[in-house]
C-alpha cells in the first residue's frame, strides 16, 4: 500500500512517466503487423476479424485475428524515429510472436519493377555515418567500409542486443525461419493496374532475399539511386524498416519486412508514387496475408 501511495505521489509530481502505470501487457501471443501510414494498412485492417482498439501513449493498436492468427495492427508513422518508438511500444505491451512490416518502398535494383514485392534478408541504415571534411576541394577518405557519396560516408551503427553486449552492426537480418516460410509462398494474385489508364507492363512478383536500406529521407534522386544500388547492393529503399529491424534485434524479437515498389526512387516518372501508391500497398498486404496464413 505504501509503495502504491509513493508511486502515485511521484507520478503526480512528474518524477515518473505516465507509462509507469500503463495498462497490463496483452497476454495473447500475437503477430504485430506494422505499416507506416494509413494507405498501407487499409486492406489488412479491413480483413481483421473481431477488431478491438488498444491505445498506448496515443498510438492505436488494433487487435483481433487475421487469417486465423492473433494479430495486433499498428501504424508506426513515417520516419525512422517513429518506427523505432512504435516497435518498442509493441514489444513492451504485447506478447510478440513476430513483427511483420507491410508497406511501400522505392526500388533501386534495376532488375525490379513497380508493383513487385520484396522481402529482404537484411536491412541497413544508409544515412547513419559522417559528413566528411573537405580539403583542397576533395573530401577525406570514407570512415566506414562503404564508398562515400560526396561528403556523405555511411558506416555501421552500434547496437546492444538482449545479452547486453554492444556490437557494431551494418546489417540487421530478418528472421531465418520467417524468411524460409516466405520462400514457400505460392504465387499471389498481385495487382497490375492502378486504374484503367495506368497498368504495369508485366505482372508483379514476390522476391525473397537481397538487401533493403532505410533512412529518414524520401529518396527521389536518380544519381543517389545508382550509388545506393552499387554501394549497398540493395533492392529497395524506405524510411522505416531498418529501424524496426534494429529494435527487433535489440529485443530478440523475430522480424520480417515486406515492401512493394510504388516508385523507382528517382529512376522513373516523377508522379510514380502518387499513381501506384495504392497498388503497391495492396500488393504488399496481399503477400503479407498469404504469409500470415502460412505461419504454423
VEXDREN-2710 file (C-alpha; in Angstrom, 1 decimal):
% VEXDREN-2710
k/r/px/py/pz
1/UNK/0.0/0.0/0.0
2/UNK/2.8/2.4/0.9
3/UNK/4.5/1.6/-2.4
4/UNK/1.4/2.4/-4.4
5/UNK/0.9/5.7/-2.5
6/UNK/4.6/6.6/-3.2
7/UNK/4.2/5.8/-6.9
8/UNK/1.1/7.9/-7.2
9/UNK/2.8/10.8/-5.4
10/UNK/5.8/10.6/-7.7
11/UNK/3.6/10.3/-10.8
12/UNK/1.6/13.4/-9.7
13/UNK/4.8/15.4/-9.1
14/UNK/6.2/14.5/-12.5
15/UNK/9.1/12.3/-11.3
16/UNK/7.7/9.2/-13.0
17/UNK/6.4/9.0/-16.6
18/UNK/2.7/8.2/-17.0
19/UNK/3.6/5.0/-18.7
20/UNK/4.7/3.7/-15.3
21/UNK/1.0/2.9/-14.6
22/UNK/0.3/1.7/-18.2
23/UNK/-2.3/-1.0/-18.8
24/UNK/-1.0/-4.5/-18.2
25/UNK/0.5/-6.2/-21.2
26/UNK/-1.7/-8.3/-23.5
27/UNK/-1.0/-12.0/-22.6
28/UNK/-2.1/-13.4/-26.0
29/UNK/0.9/-14.2/-28.3
30/UNK/0.4/-12.0/-31.4
31/UNK/1.9/-11.2/-34.7
32/UNK/2.5/-7.5/-34.8
33/UNK/1.8/-6.1/-38.3
34/UNK/3.1/-2.7/-38.9
35/UNK/2.7/-0.1/-41.6
36/UNK/4.0/3.4/-41.8
37/UNK/0.9/5.4/-42.9
38/UNK/-2.8/4.7/-43.5
39/UNK/-2.9/3.7/-47.2
40/UNK/-0.5/0.8/-46.4
41/UNK/-2.8/-0.7/-43.8
42/UNK/-6.2/-0.3/-45.5
43/UNK/-6.5/-3.9/-46.8
44/UNK/-5.1/-5.5/-43.7
45/UNK/-7.3/-3.5/-41.3
46/UNK/-10.4/-4.4/-43.3
47/UNK/-9.6/-8.1/-43.1
48/UNK/-9.2/-8.2/-39.3
49/UNK/-11.9/-10.2/-37.5
50/UNK/-13.3/-9.1/-34.1
51/UNK/-11.2/-5.9/-34.1
52/UNK/-10.6/-4.1/-30.8
53/UNK/-8.6/-0.9/-30.3
54/UNK/-6.0/-0.6/-27.6
55/UNK/-4.4/2.9/-27.1
56/UNK/-0.8/3.1/-25.9
57/UNK/0.5/6.6/-25.3
58/UNK/-1.7/7.9/-28.1
59/UNK/-0.8/5.1/-30.6
60/UNK/-3.7/2.9/-31.6
61/UNK/-3.2/-0.8/-31.9
62/UNK/-6.0/-2.9/-33.4
63/UNK/-6.1/-6.5/-32.0
64/UNK/-8.1/-9.3/-33.5
65/UNK/-7.5/-12.2/-35.8
66/UNK/-6.1/-12.1/-39.4
67/UNK/-6.0/-15.3/-41.4
68/UNK/-7.0/-17.1/-38.2
69/UNK/-3.9/-15.8/-36.3
70/UNK/-4.0/-13.4/-33.4
71/UNK/-2.6/-10.1/-34.5
72/UNK/-2.0/-6.5/-33.4
73/UNK/-2.0/-4.0/-36.3
74/UNK/-0.4/-0.6/-35.8
75/UNK/0.7/2.5/-37.8
76/UNK/4.2/3.4/-36.9
77/UNK/4.1/6.8/-38.5
78/UNK/6.6/7.8/-41.2
79/UNK/10.3/8.0/-40.3
80/UNK/12.9/6.0/-38.5
81/UNK/12.3/7.6/-35.1
82/UNK/8.5/6.9/-35.2
83/UNK/9.1/3.3/-36.4
84/UNK/11.6/2.6/-33.6
85/UNK/9.4/4.1/-31.0
86/UNK/6.3/2.2/-32.1
87/UNK/8.2/-1.1/-32.4
88/UNK/9.4/-0.8/-28.8
89/UNK/5.8/0.1/-27.7
90/UNK/4.6/-3.1/-29.4
91/UNK/7.2/-5.2/-27.7
92/UNK/6.6/-3.7/-24.3
93/UNK/2.8/-4.0/-24.4
94/UNK/2.2/-7.2/-26.3
95/UNK/3.5/-10.8/-26.2
96/UNK/5.1/-10.6/-29.6
97/UNK/5.3/-13.8/-31.7
98/UNK/6.8/-12.0/-34.7
99/UNK/6.9/-8.5/-36.2
100/UNK/5.9/-8.2/-39.8
101/UNK/6.2/-4.9/-41.7
102/UNK/4.0/-4.2/-44.7
103/UNK/4.3/-1.2/-46.9
104/UNK/5.6/0.6/-50.0
105/UNK/9.2/1.4/-51.0
106/UNK/11.3/2.9/-53.7
107/UNK/13.1/0.4/-56.0
108/UNK/16.8/0.8/-56.5
109/UNK/17.6/-2.5/-58.2
110/UNK/17.3/-2.1/-62.0
111/UNK/16.0/-5.7/-62.1
112/UNK/12.9/-4.9/-60.2
113/UNK/9.7/-3.1/-61.3
114/UNK/7.0/-1.1/-59.8
115/UNK/4.4/-3.4/-58.1
116/UNK/7.0/-6.1/-57.2
117/UNK/7.1/-7.1/-53.5
118/UNK/10.4/-7.7/-51.8
119/UNK/11.2/-9.4/-48.5
120/UNK/15.0/-8.7/-48.0
121/UNK/17.3/-10.9/-46.0
122/UNK/18.7/-7.9/-44.2
123/UNK/18.4/-4.1/-43.7
124/UNK/20.8/-1.3/-43.2
125/UNK/20.5/2.3/-42.1
126/UNK/22.0/4.1/-45.1
127/UNK/22.2/7.6/-43.7
128/UNK/24.0/6.7/-40.5
129/UNK/27.5/8.0/-40.9
130/UNK/29.7/11.0/-41.3
131/UNK/29.8/14.2/-43.3
132/UNK/33.4/14.3/-44.5
133/UNK/35.7/17.2/-44.2
134/UNK/36.8/18.8/-47.4
135/UNK/40.4/19.6/-48.2
136/UNK/41.6/21.4/-51.3
137/UNK/38.3/20.7/-52.9
138/UNK/38.4/17.0/-52.2
139/UNK/36.6/15.1/-49.4
140/UNK/38.5/13.0/-46.9
141/UNK/38.6/9.2/-47.3
142/UNK/35.4/7.4/-46.1
143/UNK/35.5/6.3/-42.4
144/UNK/33.4/3.2/-42.9
145/UNK/33.6/0.1/-45.1
146/UNK/31.5/1.6/-47.9
147/UNK/32.3/4.1/-50.6
148/UNK/31.2/7.7/-49.8
149/UNK/28.6/9.7/-51.8
150/UNK/30.3/13.1/-51.9
151/UNK/30.7/14.2/-48.3
152/UNK/28.3/11.5/-47.0
153/UNK/30.1/8.5/-45.7
154/UNK/27.9/5.7/-44.4
155/UNK/29.1/3.5/-41.6
156/UNK/27.8/0.7/-39.3
157/UNK/25.9/1.5/-36.1
158/UNK/26.4/0.2/-32.6
159/UNK/23.5/-1.8/-31.0
160/UNK/23.1/-3.5/-27.7
161/UNK/21.5/-6.9/-28.0
162/UNK/19.4/-9.0/-25.5
163/UNK/22.7/-10.2/-24.0
164/UNK/23.7/-6.7/-23.0
165/UNK/26.8/-6.7/-25.2
166/UNK/27.3/-3.8/-27.6
167/UNK/28.2/-4.8/-31.2
168/UNK/28.9/-3.0/-34.4
169/UNK/26.1/-3.8/-36.9
170/UNK/25.9/-2.8/-40.6
171/UNK/23.0/-5.2/-41.5
172/UNK/20.0/-6.2/-39.4
173/UNK/18.8/-9.6/-40.5
174/UNK/15.3/-10.8/-41.0
175/UNK/14.5/-13.9/-39.0
176/UNK/15.7/-17.0/-41.0
177/UNK/12.6/-19.1/-40.1
178/UNK/10.3/-16.4/-41.3
179/UNK/12.3/-15.9/-44.5
180/UNK/12.1/-19.7/-45.1
181/UNK/8.3/-19.5/-44.8
182/UNK/8.2/-16.5/-47.2
183/UNK/10.2/-18.6/-49.8
184/UNK/7.5/-21.3/-49.8
185/UNK/4.6/-18.9/-50.6
186/UNK/2.6/-19.8/-53.7
187/UNK/2.3/-17.1/-56.4
188/UNK/-0.2/-14.4/-55.3
189/UNK/-2.7/-12.5/-57.5
190/UNK/-0.9/-9.2/-57.4
191/UNK/-2.4/-6.0/-58.9
192/UNK/-1.1/-4.9/-62.3
193/UNK/-3.3/-1.8/-62.9
194/UNK/-3.7/1.2/-60.7
195/UNK/-6.7/2.3/-62.8
196/UNK/-7.8/2.0/-66.4
197/UNK/-5.2/4.4/-67.6
198/UNK/-2.2/3.1/-65.6
199/UNK/-1.2/-0.5/-66.0
200/UNK/2.2/-2.1/-65.4
201/UNK/3.9/-3.7/-68.4
202/UNK/4.2/-7.0/-66.7
203/UNK/2.7/-8.8/-63.7
204/UNK/4.3/-8.0/-60.3
205/UNK/6.1/-10.8/-58.4
206/UNK/7.4/-11.6/-55.0
207/UNK/11.2/-11.6/-54.5
208/UNK/12.5/-13.0/-51.2
209/UNK/16.2/-12.2/-50.4
210/UNK/18.6/-9.4/-51.0
211/UNK/19.0/-6.1/-49.1
212/UNK/16.9/-3.2/-48.1
213/UNK/18.1/0.2/-46.8
214/UNK/16.2/2.8/-44.7
215/UNK/16.7/6.4/-43.8
216/UNK/14.8/9.5/-42.7
217/UNK/14.5/10.9/-46.2
218/UNK/12.1/10.5/-49.1
219/UNK/14.6/9.5/-51.7
220/UNK/13.8/10.7/-55.2
221/UNK/17.1/11.1/-56.9
222/UNK/18.4/9.1/-59.8
223/UNK/22.1/9.6/-59.1
224/UNK/21.8/8.5/-55.4
225/UNK/19.7/5.6/-56.6
226/UNK/22.6/4.4/-58.7
227/UNK/25.1/4.9/-55.9
228/UNK/22.9/3.1/-53.3
229/UNK/22.5/0.1/-55.6
230/UNK/26.2/-0.2/-56.1
231/UNK/27.3/0.6/-52.6
232/UNK/24.8/-1.5/-50.7
233/UNK/23.8/-4.0/-53.3
234/UNK/20.3/-3.3/-52.2
235/UNK/16.9/-3.8/-53.9
236/UNK/14.6/-1.4/-52.0
237/UNK/14.8/1.8/-50.0
238/UNK/12.3/3.2/-47.5
239/UNK/12.0/5.3/-44.4
240/UNK/11.3/2.8/-41.6
241/UNK/12.1/-0.9/-41.9
242/UNK/15.7/-0.9/-40.8
243/UNK/14.7/0.9/-37.6
244/UNK/12.1/-1.8/-36.9
245/UNK/14.7/-4.5/-37.6
246/UNK/17.2/-2.6/-35.3
247/UNK/14.7/-2.6/-32.4
248/UNK/13.6/-6.2/-33.0
249/UNK/17.2/-7.3/-32.9
250/UNK/17.9/-5.4/-29.6
251/UNK/14.9/-7.2/-28.1
252/UNK/15.4/-10.6/-29.6
253/UNK/12.1/-10.4/-31.5
254/UNK/11.6/-12.3/-34.8
255/UNK/11.2/-9.8/-37.7
256/UNK/10.5/-9.7/-41.4
257/UNK/9.7/-6.9/-43.7
258/UNK/7.6/-6.9/-47.0
259/UNK/7.9/-3.9/-49.2
260/UNK/6.2/-3.3/-52.6
261/UNK/7.7/-0.9/-55.1
262/UNK/5.5/2.2/-55.5
263/UNK/8.2/4.0/-57.5
264/UNK/11.8/3.8/-58.6
265/UNK/13.3/6.3/-56.1
266/UNK/14.0/8.9/-58.8
267/UNK/14.6/6.4/-61.6
268/UNK/11.2/6.7/-63.1
269/UNK/8.4/9.2/-63.8
270/UNK/8.1/12.0/-61.2
271/UNK/4.5/11.1/-60.2
272/UNK/5.0/7.3/-59.9
273/UNK/4.4/7.2/-56.2
274/UNK/1.1/9.0/-56.4
275/UNK/-0.1/6.8/-59.2
276/UNK/1.0/3.5/-57.8
277/UNK/0.9/4.0/-54.0
278/UNK/-2.4/2.1/-53.5
279/UNK/-1.5/-0.6/-55.9
280/UNK/1.8/-1.2/-54.1
281/UNK/0.2/-1.0/-50.7
282/UNK/-2.4/-3.6/-51.7
283/UNK/0.3/-5.9/-53.3
284/UNK/2.3/-5.9/-50.1
285/UNK/-0.8/-6.5/-48.0
286/UNK/-1.8/-9.4/-50.3
287/UNK/1.6/-11.1/-49.8
288/UNK/1.5/-10.4/-46.0
289/UNK/-1.9/-12.0/-45.7
290/UNK/-0.6/-15.1/-47.5
291/UNK/2.4/-15.1/-45.3
292/UNK/0.4/-14.9/-42.1
293/UNK/-1.8/-17.7/-43.4
294/UNK/1.2/-19.9/-44.0
295/UNK/2.6/-19.4/-40.4
296/UNK/2.3/-22.6/-38.3
END
